[in-house]
Amino acid sequence: MKLLLDTSAFLWFIGNSPKLSHSAQQLIYDFQNELYVSIVSAWEIGIKSSIGKMNLHQPVKAFMTTQLADNRMQL
């Protein structure tokens, strides 16, 4: 199955947030599923970072590249 994570689900997953439902976690951890994150999520994360609502400790491009690779996701 192909799964498109919205910005919140993506951030909750990589942040190990309890806000992400158990069923969503199961789908994301299922290696048979293909995981996608929209380019709009990268844009939203960039905006949150630029206005101080999110602290990345690195440029958005590096953050997204690392997180996507580490979590077998595609943009």
Phi, psi and omega in degrees: 000144176264130181240129175253112180275133173282176185301315181297312180299319178299310181293321178296320180295309183290337178266003180053045183280140175290352178290337179281124184297157179298319181294322176295318177301316180299317179295319181292320181284348179286110185291352176280343180272144175266129184253132180231148174231133182289149173301334178296328177296319177298319178297314180297319179295320177299318178295312180302320180293318184290334180260007174084012178272353181209131180251111184268335184066012177195164178298153182303317181300315179295318179301309182296316180301314180295311183296319179296314180294316182294336185243021178048044180248157178239148178274000000 
